Amino acid sequence: MIFDPQVNGSFLRSLIHVFRNCVTHGIEDPETRFEAGKNEVGSISCNIDKIENTMQITIADDGAGIRIETLRNKAQELGLYTEQNISSIADADIIEIIFMDNLSTATEVNEWAGRGVGLSAVRQEAQALGGSVSIETEVGLYTKLTMLVPLSKG
């Protein structure tokens, strides 16, 4: 597949954030994985396909998945929803807050996580090209991000 680095370069560079999230938020430590009946070594996959004039990139891990309750708590903490209405918000809508600027569920800031710039940067870069980013997750099993980005402008 040929892509134009002038068009897609910034987006492709932003994908490092997805891999960092897989490692810092997704893949559990070996003991936790063993106790869950998983291989002690986590797995991250990246598939790139061309669908007509669109690049589809799918990055997935076989880690802990995203705990919707953690995101609900974060949304409430940030004042996005009140205690009264948070329970009525659909899981699909709650998971979208993961793409907000300055949002992180990390408990501490380090060089890999905690600043809340990762997934928001990926989505912003994809949208700037007319693309999209979607997320699929199941607690205890996986998280998968699918990015669709035009190979050329116009």
N, CA, C and O atoms as a GROMACS GRO file, in nm:
protein
  616
    1MET      N    1   0.085  -0.117   0.000
    1MET     CA    2   0.000   0.000   0.000
    1MET      C    3   0.090   0.123   0.000
    1MET      O    4   0.186   0.132   0.076
    2ILE      N    5   0.057   0.216  -0.084
    2ILE     CA    6   0.133   0.341  -0.092
    2ILE      C    7   0.049   0.452  -0.030
    2ILE      O    8  -0.070   0.466  -0.060
    3PHE      N    9   0.112   0.529   0.056
    3PHE     CA   10   0.043   0.645   0.113
    3PHE      C   11   0.134   0.765   0.103
    3PHE      O   12   0.256   0.752   0.091
    4ASP      N   13   0.074   0.880   0.107
    4ASP     CA   14   0.148   1.005   0.094
    4ASP      C   15   0.184   1.056   0.233
    4ASP      O   16   0.094   1.095   0.309
    5PRO      N   17   0.313   1.057   0.270
    5PRO     CA   18   0.351   1.104   0.403
    5PRO      C   19   0.315   1.250   0.428
    5PRO      O   20   0.299   1.291   0.543
    6GLN      N   21   0.301   1.328   0.321
    6GLN     CA   22   0.257   1.468   0.338
    6GLN      C   23   0.112   1.473   0.386
    6GLN      O   24   0.072   1.566   0.456
    7VAL      N   25   0.034   1.372   0.348
    7VAL     CA   26  -0.108   1.368   0.386
    7VAL      C   27  -0.127   1.289   0.515
    7VAL      O   28  -0.196   1.337   0.606
    8ASN      N   29  -0.069   1.172   0.524
    8ASN     CA   30  -0.097   1.080   0.634
    8ASN      C   31   0.012   1.071   0.741
    8ASN      O   32  -0.008   1.004   0.842
    9GLY      N   33   0.124   1.138   0.720
    9GLY     CA   34   0.237   1.123   0.812
    9GLY      C   35   0.207   1.157   0.956
    9GLY      O   36   0.243   1.082   1.047
   10SER      N   37   0.141   1.269   0.979
   10SER     CA   38   0.111   1.312   1.115
   10SER      C   39   0.017   1.213   1.185
   10SER      O   40   0.034   1.182   1.302
   11PHE      N   41  -0.081   1.165   1.111
   11PHE     CA   42  -0.173   1.065   1.166
   11PHE      C   43  -0.097   0.938   1.204
   11PHE      O   44  -0.114   0.886   1.314
   12LEU      N   45  -0.013   0.889   1.112
   12LEU     CA   46   0.060   0.765   1.140
   12LEU      C   47   0.153   0.781   1.260
   12LEU      O   48   0.168   0.688   1.340
   13ARG      N   49   0.215   0.897   1.274
   13ARG     CA   50   0.300   0.920   1.392
   13ARG      C   51   0.219   0.920   1.522
   13ARG      O   52   0.271   0.883   1.627
   14SER      N   53   0.094   0.961   1.515
   14SER     CA   54   0.010   0.965   1.636
   14SER      C   55  -0.024   0.825   1.687
   14SER      O   56  -0.063   0.810   1.802
   15LEU      N   57  -0.010   0.724   1.603
   15LEU     CA   58  -0.049   0.588   1.643
   15LEU      C   59   0.036   0.533   1.757
   15LEU      O   60  -0.004   0.436   1.821
   16ILE      N   61   0.152   0.592   1.783
   16ILE     CA   62   0.233   0.548   1.897
   16ILE      C   63   0.152   0.555   2.025
   16ILE      O   64   0.173   0.476   2.117
   17HIS      N   65   0.059   0.650   2.032
   17HIS     CA   66  -0.025   0.663   2.152
   17HIS      C   67  -0.114   0.540   2.173
   17HIS      O   68  -0.139   0.500   2.286
   18VAL      N   69  -0.161   0.482   2.064
   18VAL     CA   70  -0.245   0.362   2.076
   18VAL      C   71  -0.162   0.247   2.133
   18VAL      O   72  -0.208   0.176   2.223
   19PHE      N   73  -0.042   0.229   2.081
   19PHE     CA   74   0.044   0.121   2.132
   19PHE      C   75   0.081   0.145   2.278
   19PHE      O   76   0.084   0.051   2.357
   20ARG      N   77   0.108   0.269   2.314
   20ARG     CA   78   0.137   0.300   2.455
   20ARG      C   79   0.018   0.266   2.544
   20ARG      O   80   0.035   0.211   2.652
   21ASN      N   81  -0.103   0.299   2.497
   21ASN     CA   82  -0.222   0.266   2.576
   21ASN      C   83  -0.238   0.116   2.592
   21ASN      O   84  -0.275   0.068   2.699
   22CYS      N   85  -0.209   0.041   2.487
   22CYS     CA   86  -0.217  -0.105   2.496
   22CYS      C   87  -0.125  -0.156   2.607
   22CYS      O   88  -0.163  -0.241   2.687
   23VAL      N   89  -0.004  -0.104   2.610
   23VAL     CA   90   0.095  -0.150   2.707
   23VAL      C   91   0.065  -0.100   2.848
   23VAL      O   92   0.071  -0.177   2.943
   24THR      N   93   0.032   0.028   2.862
   24THR     CA   94   0.016   0.084   2.997
   24THR      C   95  -0.122   0.062   3.058
   24THR      O   96  -0.133   0.051   3.180
   25HIS      N   97  -0.225   0.056   2.976
   25HIS     CA   98  -0.361   0.040   3.030
   25HIS      C   99  -0.420  -0.098   3.001
   25HIS      O  100  -0.504  -0.146   3.077
   26GLY      N  101  -0.377  -0.162   2.894
   26GLY     CA  102  -0.441  -0.286   2.851
   26GLY      C  103  -0.380  -0.413   2.903
   26GLY      O  104  -0.445  -0.489   2.975
   27ILE      N  105  -0.256  -0.438   2.868
   27ILE     CA  106  -0.191  -0.564   2.901
   27ILE      C  107  -0.165  -0.573   3.051
   27ILE      O  108  -0.100  -0.487   3.110
   28GLU      N  109  -0.217  -0.679   3.111
   28GLU     CA  110  -0.200  -0.700   3.254
   28GLU      C  111  -0.062  -0.758   3.284
   28GLU      O  112   0.009  -0.804   3.194
   29ASP      N  113  -0.024  -0.756   3.413
   29ASP     CA  114   0.102  -0.819   3.451
   29ASP      C  115   0.086  -0.971   3.438
   29ASP      O  116  -0.026  -1.021   3.440
   30PRO      N  117   0.198  -1.045   3.425
   30PRO     CA  118   0.192  -1.189   3.402
   30PRO      C  119   0.110  -1.266   3.506
   30PRO      O  120   0.036  -1.358   3.470
   31GLU      N  121   0.121  -1.229   3.632
   31GLU     CA  122   0.048  -1.300   3.737
   31GLU      C  123  -0.104  -1.283   3.720
   31GLU      O  124  -0.179  -1.380   3.731
   32THR      N  125  -0.147  -1.162   3.693
   32THR     CA  126  -0.289  -1.135   3.672
   32THR      C  127  -0.341  -1.210   3.551
   32THR      O  128  -0.451  -1.265   3.554
   33ARG      N  129  -0.262  -1.212   3.444
   33ARG     CA  130  -0.302  -1.284   3.323
   33ARG      C  131  -0.313  -1.433   3.351
   33ARG      O  132  -0.408  -1.498   3.306
   34PHE      N  133  -0.217  -1.488   3.424
   34PHE     CA  134  -0.219  -1.631   3.457
   34PHE      C  135  -0.344  -1.665   3.537
   34PHE      O  136  -0.412  -1.764   3.509
   35GLU      N  137  -0.375  -1.582   3.637
   35GLU     CA  138  -0.493  -1.604   3.722
   35GLU      C  139  -0.622  -1.595   3.641
   35GLU      O  140  -0.723  -1.657   3.678
   36ALA      N  141  -0.621  -1.519   3.533
   36ALA     CA  142  -0.739  -1.504   3.447
   36ALA      C  143  -0.746  -1.614   3.341
   36ALA      O  144  -0.837  -1.615   3.259
   37GLY      N  145  -0.649  -1.706   3.342
   37GLY     CA  146  -0.647  -1.814   3.245
   37GLY      C  147  -0.592  -1.774   3.109
   37GLY      O  148  -0.615  -1.842   3.009
   38LYS      N  149  -0.519  -1.664   3.106
   38LYS     CA  150  -0.459  -1.617   2.981
   38LYS      C  151  -0.312  -1.656   2.975
   38LYS      O  152  -0.251  -1.691   3.076
   39ASN      N  153  -0.258  -1.651   2.854
   39ASN     CA  154  -0.114  -1.664   2.837
   39ASN      C  155  -0.049  -1.552   2.918
   39ASN      O  156  -0.098  -1.439   2.918
   40GLU      N  157   0.059  -1.582   2.987
   40GLU     CA  158   0.125  -1.482   3.072
   40GLU      C  159   0.183  -1.366   2.992
   40GLU      O  160   0.209  -1.259   3.048
   41VAL      N  161   0.204  -1.386   2.863
   41VAL     CA  162   0.257  -1.280   2.776
   41VAL      C  163   0.141  -1.221   2.697
   41VAL      O  164   0.068  -1.292   2.629
   42GLY      N  165   0.125  -1.090   2.707
   42GLY     CA  166   0.018  -1.022   2.636
   42GLY      C  167   0.045  -1.013   2.487
   42GLY      O  168   0.158  -1.030   2.442
   43SER      N  169  -0.060  -0.985   2.412
   43SER     CA  170  -0.049  -0.978   2.268
   43SER      C  171  -0.109  -0.846   2.218
   43SER      O  172  -0.217  -0.805   2.261
   44ILE      N  173  -0.038  -0.782   2.126
   44ILE     CA  174  -0.086  -0.662   2.060
   44ILE      C  175  -0.075  -0.688   1.910
   44ILE      O  176   0.030  -0.730   1.862
   45SER      N  177  -0.183  -0.664   1.837
   45SER     CA  178  -0.180  -0.686   1.693
   45SER      C  179  -0.209  -0.555   1.620
   45SER      O  180  -0.278  -0.466   1.672
   46CYS      N  181  -0.154  -0.545   1.501
   46CYS     CA  182  -0.178  -0.429   1.416
   46CYS      C  183  -0.200  -0.480   1.274
   46CYS      O  184  -0.113  -0.545   1.216
   47ASN      N  185  -0.316  -0.451   1.220
   47ASN     CA  186  -0.348  -0.490   1.082
   47ASN      C  187  -0.377  -0.365   1.001
   47ASN      O  188  -0.448  -0.275   1.046
   48ILE      N  189  -0.319  -0.360   0.882
   48ILE     CA  190  -0.341  -0.247   0.792
   48ILE      C  191  -0.396  -0.302   0.662
   48ILE      O  192  -0.336  -0.390   0.600
   49ASP      N  193  -0.510  -0.249   0.621
   49ASP     CA  194  -0.574  -0.293   0.497
   49ASP      C  195  -0.610  -0.172   0.414
   49ASP      O  196  -0.630  -0.062   0.465
   50LYS      N  197  -0.616  -0.194   0.284
   50LYS     CA  198  -0.664  -0.090   0.192
   50LYS      C  199  -0.803  -0.131   0.148
   50LYS      O  200  -0.825  -0.239   0.094
   51ILE      N  201  -0.897  -0.041   0.172
   51ILE     CA  202  -1.035  -0.063   0.129
   51ILE      C  203  -1.069   0.053   0.037
   51ILE      O  204  -1.094   0.165   0.082
   52GLU      N  205  -1.068   0.025  -0.093
   52GLU     CA  206  -1.082   0.129  -0.195
   52GLU      C  207  -0.975   0.235  -0.173
   52GLU      O  208  -0.856   0.203  -0.180
   53ASN      N  209  -1.012   0.360  -0.146
   53ASN     CA  210  -0.913   0.466  -0.126
   53ASN      C  211  -0.897   0.499   0.022
   53ASN      O  212  -0.864   0.612   0.059
   54THR      N  213  -0.922   0.399   0.107
   54THR     CA  214  -0.916   0.420   0.251
   54THR      C  215  -0.818   0.322   0.314
   54THR      O  216  -0.814   0.204   0.279
   55MET      N  217  -0.740   0.373   0.407
   55MET     CA  218  -0.652   0.289   0.487
   55MET      C  219  -0.726   0.254   0.616
   55MET      O  220  -0.772   0.343   0.689
   56GLN      N  221  -0.739   0.124   0.642
   56GLN     CA  222  -0.800   0.078   0.767
   56GLN      C  223  -0.690   0.020   0.854
   56GLN      O  224  -0.623  -0.076   0.816
   57ILE      N  225  -0.672   0.078   0.971
   57ILE     CA  226  -0.573   0.029   1.066
   57ILE      C  227  -0.648  -0.019   1.189
   57ILE      O  228  -0.726   0.055   1.249
   58THR      N  229  -0.622  -0.143   1.226
   58THR     CA  230  -0.684  -0.200   1.346
   58THR      C  231  -0.572  -0.239   1.441
   58THR      O  232  -0.484  -0.317   1.406
   59ILE      N  233  -0.577  -0.184   1.562
   59ILE     CA  234  -0.480  -0.216   1.666
   59ILE      C  235  -0.558  -0.272   1.783
   59ILE      O  236  -0.651  -0.210   1.833
   60ALA      N  237  -0.518  -0.392   1.828
   60ALA     CA  238  -0.592  -0.459   1.935
   60ALA      C  239  -0.496  -0.521   2.034
   60ALA      O  240  -0.384  -0.560   2.000
   61ASP      N  241  -0.542  -0.530   2.159
   61ASP     CA  242  -0.466  -0.603   2.260
   61ASP      C  243  -0.558  -0.704   2.327
   61ASP      O  244  -0.681  -0.691   2.323
   62ASP      N  245  -0.498  -0.806   2.386
   62ASP     CA  246  -0.577  -0.909   2.456
   62ASP      C  247  -0.571  -0.886   2.607
   62ASP      O  248  -0.562  -0.980   2.686
   63GLY      N  249  -0.576  -0.760   2.644
   63GLY     CA  250  -0.559  -0.722   2.785
   63GLY      C  251  -0.688  -0.713   2.864
   63GLY      O  252  -0.783  -0.788   2.842
   64ALA      N  253  -0.687  -0.619   2.956
   64ALA     CA  254  -0.793  -0.607   3.056
   64ALA      C  255  -0.923  -0.550   3.002
   64ALA      O  256  -1.027  -0.562   3.067
   65GLY      N  257  -0.920  -0.489   2.885
   65GLY     CA  258  -1.039  -0.420   2.837
   65GLY      C  259  -1.060  -0.290   2.913
   65GLY      O  260  -0.986  -0.260   3.008
   66ILE      N  261  -1.158  -0.215   2.872
   66ILE     CA  262  -1.185  -0.086   2.936
   66ILE      C  263  -1.304  -0.104   3.030
   66ILE      O  264  -1.411  -0.147   2.990
   67ARG      N  265  -1.281  -0.069   3.153
   67ARG     CA  266  -1.388  -0.078   3.253
   67ARG      C  267  -1.476   0.046   3.241
   67ARG      O  268  -1.434   0.158   3.271
   68ILE      N  269  -1.597   0.024   3.195
   68ILE     CA  270  -1.690   0.134   3.175
   68ILE      C  271  -1.716   0.207   3.306
   68ILE      O  272  -1.732   0.329   3.308
   69GLU      N  273  -1.719   0.134   3.416
   69GLU     CA  274  -1.745   0.196   3.546
   69GLU      C  275  -1.634   0.296   3.582
   69GLU      O  276  -1.661   0.400   3.641
   70THR      N  277  -1.511   0.264   3.546
   70THR     CA  278  -1.400   0.357   3.568
   70THR      C  279  -1.422   0.486   3.490
   70THR      O  280  -1.399   0.595   3.541
   71LEU      N  281  -1.467   0.472   3.366
   71LEU     CA  282  -1.495   0.590   3.284
   71LEU      C  283  -1.614   0.668   3.337
   71LEU      O  284  -1.615   0.791   3.334
   72ARG      N  285  -1.715   0.598   3.385
   72ARG     CA  286  -1.831   0.667   3.446
   72ARG      C  287  -1.785   0.752   3.564
   72ARG      O  288  -1.824   0.868   3.578
   73ASN      N  289  -1.702   0.692   3.649
   73ASN     CA  290  -1.650   0.766   3.765
   73ASN      C  291  -1.569   0.887   3.722
   73ASN      O  292  -1.580   0.995   3.781
   74LYS      N  293  -1.486   0.869   3.618
   74LYS     CA  294  -1.403   0.979   3.568
   74LYS      C  295  -1.492   1.090   3.510
   74LYS      O  296  -1.466   1.208   3.532
   75ALA      N  297  -1.595   1.052   3.436
   75ALA     CA  298  -1.687   1.149   3.377
   75ALA      C  299  -1.757   1.230   3.486
   75ALA      O  300  -1.775   1.351   3.472
   76GLN      N  301  -1.795   1.163   3.592
   76GLN     CA  302  -1.861   1.231   3.703
   76GLN      C  303  -1.761   1.323   3.775
   76GLN      O  304  -1.794   1.436   3.811
   77GLU      N  305  -1.640   1.272   3.796
   77GLU     CA  306  -1.535   1.350   3.861
   77GLU      C  307  -1.505   1.479   3.784
   77GLU      O  308  -1.478   1.583   3.843
   78LEU      N  309  -1.510   1.470   3.650
   78LEU     CA  310  -1.482   1.586   3.566
   78LEU      C  311  -1.604   1.678   3.549
   78LEU      O  312  -1.595   1.784   3.486
   79GLY      N  313  -1.716   1.637   3.606
   79GLY     CA  314  -1.837   1.718   3.597
   79GLY      C  315  -1.910   1.707   3.464
   79GLY      O  316  -1.993   1.791   3.432
   80LEU      N  317  -1.879   1.604   3.386
   80LEU     CA  318  -1.946   1.585   3.258
   80LEU      C  319  -2.090   1.540   3.278
   80LEU      O  320  -2.178   1.573   3.198
   81TYR      N  321  -2.114   1.465   3.382
   81TYR     CA  322  -2.247   1.415   3.416
   81TYR      C  323  -2.266   1.427   3.566
   81TYR      O  324  -2.170   1.427   3.643
   82THR      N  325  -2.391   1.436   3.606
   82THR     CA  326  -2.422   1.442   3.749
   82THR      C  327  -2.444   1.300   3.801
   82THR      O  328  -2.462   1.206   3.724
   83GLU      N  329  -2.443   1.287   3.931
   83GLU     CA  330  -2.468   1.157   3.993
   83GLU      C  331  -2.607   1.106   3.955
   83GLU      O  332  -2.629   0.986   3.944
   84GLN      N  333  -2.700   1.199   3.936
   84GLN     CA  334  -2.837   1.161   3.903
   84GLN      C  335  -2.851   1.106   3.761
   84GLN      O  336  -2.929   1.014   3.738
   85ASN      N  337  -2.776   1.161   3.665
   85ASN     CA  338  -2.796   1.117   3.526
   85ASN      C  339  -2.689   1.023   3.473
   85ASN      O  340  -2.706   0.969   3.363
   86ILE      N  341  -2.582   1.001   3.545
   86ILE     CA  342  -2.471   0.919   3.493
   86ILE      C  343  -2.515   0.776   3.463
   86ILE      O  344  -2.469   0.716   3.366
   87SER      N  345  -2.604   0.721   3.545
   87SER     CA  346  -2.644   0.581   3.526
   87SER      C  347  -2.733   0.563   3.403
   87SER      O  348  -2.746   0.452   3.353
   88SER      N  349  -2.794   0.671   3.354
   88SER     CA  350  -2.881   0.660   3.237
   88SER      C  351  -2.805   0.676   3.105
   88SER      O  352  -2.863   0.659   2.997
   89ILE      N  353  -2.677   0.709   3.111
   89ILE     CA  354  -2.596   0.728   2.990
   89ILE      C  355  -2.552   0.591   2.939
   89ILE      O  356  -2.498   0.510   3.015
   90ALA      N  357  -2.573   0.566   2.811
   90ALA     CA  358  -2.537   0.438   2.750
   90ALA      C  359  -2.386   0.416   2.754
   90ALA      O  360  -2.308   0.510   2.747
   91ASP      N  361  -2.346   0.289   2.768
   91ASP     CA  362  -2.204   0.254   2.770
   91ASP      C  363  -2.131   0.308   2.648
   91ASP      O  364  -2.019   0.356   2.658
   92ALA      N  365  -2.196   0.300   2.530
   92ALA     CA  366  -2.132   0.347   2.406
   92ALA      C  367  -2.102   0.496   2.413
   92ALA      O  368  -2.002   0.542   2.356
   93ASP      N  369  -2.186   0.572   2.481
   93ASP     CA  370  -2.161   0.716   2.496
   93ASP      C  371  -2.053   0.742   2.600
   93ASP      O  372  -1.971   0.832   2.583
   94ILE      N  373  -2.053   0.663   2.706
   94ILE     CA  374  -1.950   0.679   2.810
   94ILE      C  375  -1.812   0.650   2.753
   94ILE      O  376  -1.716   0.721   2.782
   95ILE      N  377  -1.802   0.545   2.673
   95ILE     CA  378  -1.669   0.507   2.621
   95ILE      C  379  -1.611   0.617   2.532
   95ILE      O  380  -1.489   0.625   2.517
   96GLU      N  381  -1.695   0.701   2.473
   96GLU     CA  382  -1.646   0.809   2.388
   96GLU      C  383  -1.563   0.912   2.464
   96GLU      O  384  -1.483   0.983   2.404
   97ILE      N  385  -1.580   0.921   2.596
   97ILE     CA  386  -1.501   1.020   2.670
   97ILE      C  387  -1.353   0.986   2.670
   97ILE      O  388  -1.270   1.070   2.703
   98ILE      N  389  -1.320   0.863   2.634
   98ILE     CA  390  -1.180   0.822   2.629
   98ILE      C  391  -1.103   0.904   2.524
   98ILE      O  392  -0.980   0.910   2.528
   99PHE      N  393  -1.176   0.965   2.431
   99PHE     CA  394  -1.113   1.046   2.326
   99PHE      C  395  -1.105   1.194   2.361
   99PHE      O  396  -1.063   1.274   2.278
  100MET      N  397  -1.145   1.231   2.482
  100MET     CA  398  -1.141   1.372   2.523
  100MET      C  399  -0.998   1.418   2.552
  100MET      O  400  -0.916   1.340   2.600
  101ASP      N  401  -0.972   1.545   2.522
  101ASP     CA  402  -0.844   1.606   2.560
  101ASP      C  403  -0.829   1.603   2.711
  101ASP      O  404  -0.926   1.620   2.785
  102ASN      N  405  -0.707   1.581   2.756
  102ASN     CA  406  -0.671   1.587   2.898
  102ASN      C  407  -0.741   1.484   2.985
  102ASN      O  408  -0.744   1.499   3.107
  103LEU      N  409  -0.796   1.379   2.926
  103LEU     CA  410  -0.858   1.275   3.006
  103LEU      C  411  -0.763   1.156   3.017
  103LEU      O  412  -0.714   1.106   2.916
  104SER      N  413  -0.739   1.112   3.138
  104SER     CA  414  -0.660   0.992   3.161
  104SER      C  415  -0.717   0.919   3.281
  104SER      O  416  -0.759   0.981   3.379
  105THR      N  417  -0.717   0.787   3.272
  105THR     CA  418  -0.758   0.707   3.387
  105THR      C  419  -0.636   0.654   3.462
  105THR      O  420  -0.650   0.579   3.558
  106ALA      N  421  -0.516   0.693   3.417
  106ALA     CA  422  -0.394   0.651   3.487
  106ALA      C  423  -0.393   0.711   3.626
  106ALA      O  424  -0.435   0.825   3.647
  107THR      N  425  -0.344   0.634   3.722
  107THR     CA  426  -0.340   0.682   3.860
  107THR      C  427  -0.220   0.771   3.887
  107THR      O  428  -0.219   0.846   3.985
  108GLU      N  429  -0.120   0.764   3.801
  108GLU     CA  430  -0.004   0.853   3.815
  108GLU      C  431   0.048   0.891   3.678
  108GLU      O  432   0.031   0.817   3.581
  109VAL      N  433   0.112   1.005   3.671
  109VAL     CA  434   0.170   1.054   3.546
  109VAL      C  435   0.312   1.002   3.535
  109VAL      O  436   0.391   1.015   3.629
  110ASN      N  437   0.345   0.944   3.420
  110ASN     CA  438   0.483   0.904   3.391
  110ASN      C  439   0.509   0.930   3.244
  110ASN      O  440   0.427   0.993   3.176
  111GLU      N  441   0.621   0.882   3.192
  111GLU     CA  442   0.653   0.913   3.053
  111GLU      C  443   0.561   0.841   2.955
  111GLU      O  444   0.557   0.878   2.838
  112TRP      N  445   0.488   0.739   2.999
  112TRP     CA  446   0.403   0.660   2.911
  112TRP      C  447   0.255   0.694   2.920
  112TRP      O  448   0.182   0.674   2.824
  113ALA      N  449   0.210   0.744   3.034
  113ALA     CA  450   0.066   0.763   3.053
  113ALA      C  451   0.038   0.873   3.155
  113ALA      O  452   0.127   0.917   3.228
  114GLY      N  453  -0.088   0.916   3.156
  114GLY     CA  454  -0.133   1.006   3.260
  114GLY      C  455  -0.155   1.150   3.219
  114GLY      O  456  -0.202   1.231   3.298
  115ARG      N  457  -0.121   1.184   3.094
  115ARG     CA  458  -0.136   1.323   3.051
  115ARG      C  459  -0.264   1.347   2.971
  115ARG      O  460  -0.305   1.461   2.952
  116GLY      N  461  -0.327   1.240   2.926
  116GLY     CA  462  -0.454   1.255   2.855
  116GLY      C  463  -0.444   1.314   2.716
  116GLY      O  464  -0.535   1.385   2.672
  117VAL      N  465  -0.335   1.286   2.646
  117VAL     CA  466  -0.321   1.339   2.510
  117VAL      C  467  -0.327   1.229   2.404
  117VAL      O  468  -0.343   1.259   2.286
  118GLY      N  469  -0.316   1.105   2.444
  118GLY     CA  470  -0.300   0.994   2.350
  118GLY      C  471  -0.412   0.974   2.251
  118GLY      O  472  -0.398   1.007   2.133
  119LEU      N  473  -0.524   0.920   2.298
  119LEU     CA  474  -0.630   0.885   2.205
  119LEU      C  475  -0.700   1.006   2.146
  119LEU      O  476  -0.752   1.000   2.035
  120SER      N  477  -0.701   1.117   2.219
  120SER     CA  478  -0.761   1.238   2.161
  120SER      C  479  -0.677   1.284   2.042
  120SER      O  480  -0.732   1.330   1.942
  121ALA      N  481  -0.545   1.272   2.051
  121ALA     CA  482  -0.457   1.311   1.940
  121ALA      C  483  -0.481   1.222   1.818
  121ALA      O  484  -0.484   1.271   1.705
  122VAL      N  485  -0.497   1.093   1.841
  122VAL     CA  486  -0.520   1.000   1.730
  122VAL      C  487  -0.651   1.035   1.659
  122VAL      O  488  -0.656   1.044   1.536
  123ARG      N  489  -0.757   1.055   1.737
  123ARG     CA  490  -0.887   1.088   1.676
  123ARG      C  491  -0.880   1.222   1.603
  123ARG      O  492  -0.933   1.234   1.493
  124GLN      N  493  -0.815   1.322   1.661
  124GLN     CA  494  -0.804   1.453   1.596
  124GLN      C  495  -0.730   1.443   1.464
  124GLN      O  496  -0.771   1.504   1.365
  125GLU      N  497  -0.621   1.366   1.462
  125GLU     CA  498  -0.544   1.350   1.337
  125GLU      C  499  -0.628   1.277   1.232
  125GLU      O  500  -0.626   1.316   1.115
  126ALA      N  501  -0.700   1.174   1.272
  126ALA     CA  502  -0.785   1.100   1.178
  126ALA      C  503  -0.895   1.190   1.123
  126ALA      O  504  -0.919   1.193   1.002
  127GLN      N  505  -0.961   1.264   1.210
  127GLN     CA  506  -1.070   1.352   1.167
  127GLN      C  507  -1.020   1.465   1.078
  127GLN      O  508  -1.092   1.509   0.988
  128ALA      N  509  -0.899   1.514   1.102
  128ALA     CA  510  -0.842   1.620   1.018
  128ALA      C  511  -0.826   1.572   0.874
  128ALA      O  512  -0.825   1.654   0.781
  129LEU      N  513  -0.814   1.442   0.856
  129LEU     CA  514  -0.801   1.384   0.722
  129LEU      C  515  -0.935   1.336   0.666
  129LEU      O  516  -0.940   1.281   0.556
  130GLY      N  517  -1.042   1.358   0.740
  130GLY     CA  518  -1.173   1.310   0.697
  130GLY      C  519  -1.197   1.166   0.738
  130GLY      O  520  -1.283   1.098   0.682
  131GLY      N  521  -1.120   1.118   0.835
  131GLY     CA  522  -1.132   0.980   0.880
  131GLY      C  523  -1.206   0.968   1.012
  131GLY      O  524  -1.267   1.063   1.062
  132SER      N  525  -1.200   0.848   1.067
  132SER     CA  526  -1.271   0.821   1.192
  132SER      C  527  -1.194   0.720   1.276
  132SER      O  528  -1.106   0.648   1.227
  133VAL      N  529  -1.228   0.717   1.405
  133VAL     CA  530  -1.170   0.620   1.498
  133VAL      C  531  -1.284   0.562   1.579
  133VAL      O  532  -1.366   0.637   1.634
  134SER      N  533  -1.290   0.430   1.587
  134SER     CA  534  -1.392   0.365   1.670
  134SER      C  535  -1.322   0.269   1.765
  134SER      O  536  -1.210   0.225   1.741
  135ILE      N  537  -1.391   0.237   1.872
  135ILE     CA  538  -1.333   0.152   1.975
  135ILE      C  539  -1.432   0.043   2.013
  135ILE      O  540  -1.553   0.064   2.018
  136GLU      N  541  -1.377  -0.074   2.038
  136GLU     CA  542  -1.455  -0.190   2.079
  136GLU      C  543  -1.379  -0.252   2.196
  136GLU      O  544  -1.256  -0.264   2.190
  137THR      N  545  -1.448  -0.293   2.300
  137THR     CA  546  -1.380  -0.349   2.416
  137THR      C  547  -1.469  -0.445   2.491
  137THR      O  548  -1.592  -0.433   2.488
  138GLU      N  549  -1.408  -0.538   2.558
  138GLU     CA  550  -1.478  -0.626   2.650
  138GLU      C  551  -1.388  -0.648   2.770
  138GLU      O  552  -1.273  -0.690   2.756
  139VAL      N  553  -1.442  -0.617   2.888
  139VAL     CA  554  -1.363  -0.627   3.011
  139VAL      C  555  -1.306  -0.768   3.026
  139VAL      O  556  -1.377  -0.868   3.012
  140GLY      N  557  -1.176  -0.772   3.054
  140GLY     CA  558  -1.107  -0.898   3.075
  140GLY      C  559  -1.060  -0.967   2.949
  140GLY      O  560  -0.990  -1.068   2.956
  141LEU      N  561  -1.098  -0.915   2.832
  141LEU     CA  562  -1.065  -0.984   2.708
  141LEU      C  563  -0.983  -0.903   2.608
  141LEU      O  564  -0.879  -0.950   2.561
  142TYR      N  565  -1.029  -0.783   2.574
  142TYR     CA  566  -0.958  -0.711   2.468
  142TYR      C  567  -1.005  -0.566   2.459
  142TYR      O  568  -1.107  -0.527   2.514
  143THR      N  569  -0.926  -0.488   2.387
  143THR     CA  570  -0.966  -0.357   2.337
  143THR      C  571  -0.915  -0.348   2.194
  143THR      O  572  -0.802  -0.387   2.164
  144LYS      N  573  -1.000  -0.297   2.105
  144LYS     CA  574  -0.964  -0.285   1.964
  144LYS      C  575  -1.002  -0.148   1.913
  144LYS      O  576  -1.117  -0.105   1.926
  145LEU      N  577  -0.906  -0.078   1.855
  145LEU     CA  578  -0.932   0.050   1.789
  145LEU      C  579  -0.923   0.030   1.639
  145LEU      O  580  -0.829  -0.033   1.589
  146THR      N  581  -1.020   0.084   1.567
  146THR     CA  582  -1.020   0.078   1.422
  146THR      C  583  -1.020   0.220   1.369
  146THR      O  584  -1.108   0.300   1.400
  147MET      N  585  -0.921   0.250   1.288
  147MET     CA  586  -0.906   0.382   1.229
  147MET      C  587  -0.924   0.372   1.078
  147MET      O  588  -0.862   0.288   1.013
  148LEU      N  589  -1.009   0.457   1.023
  148LEU     CA  590  -1.030   0.465   0.880
  148LEU      C  591  -0.986   0.602   0.834
  148LEU      O  592  -1.036   0.704   0.882
  149VAL      N  593  -0.891   0.606   0.740
  149VAL     CA  594  -0.836   0.733   0.694
  149VAL      C  595  -0.818   0.728   0.542
  149VAL      O  596  -0.763   0.631   0.490
  150PRO      N  597  -0.866   0.832   0.471
  150PRO     CA  598  -0.845   0.836   0.327
  150PRO      C  599  -0.696   0.834   0.294
  150PRO      O  600  -0.615   0.894   0.364
  151LEU      N  601  -0.662   0.765   0.186
  151LEU     CA  602  -0.521   0.760   0.144
  151LEU      C  603  -0.476   0.888   0.077
  151LEU      O  604  -0.357   0.918   0.073
  152SER      N  605  -0.570   0.965   0.025
  152SER     CA  606  -0.534   1.092  -0.037
  152SER      C  607  -0.645   1.192  -0.011
  152SER      O  608  -0.760   1.155   0.013
  153LYS      N  609  -0.609   1.319  -0.015
  153LYS     CA  610  -0.710   1.424   0.005
  153LYS      C  611  -0.788   1.445  -0.124
  153LYS      O  612  -0.739   1.425  -0.235
  154GLY      N  613  -0.916   1.488  -0.103
  154GLY     CA  614  -0.998   1.524  -0.218
  154GLY      C  615  -1.069   1.413  -0.269
  154GLY      O  616  -1.143   1.427  -0.367
   0.00000   0.00000   0.00000
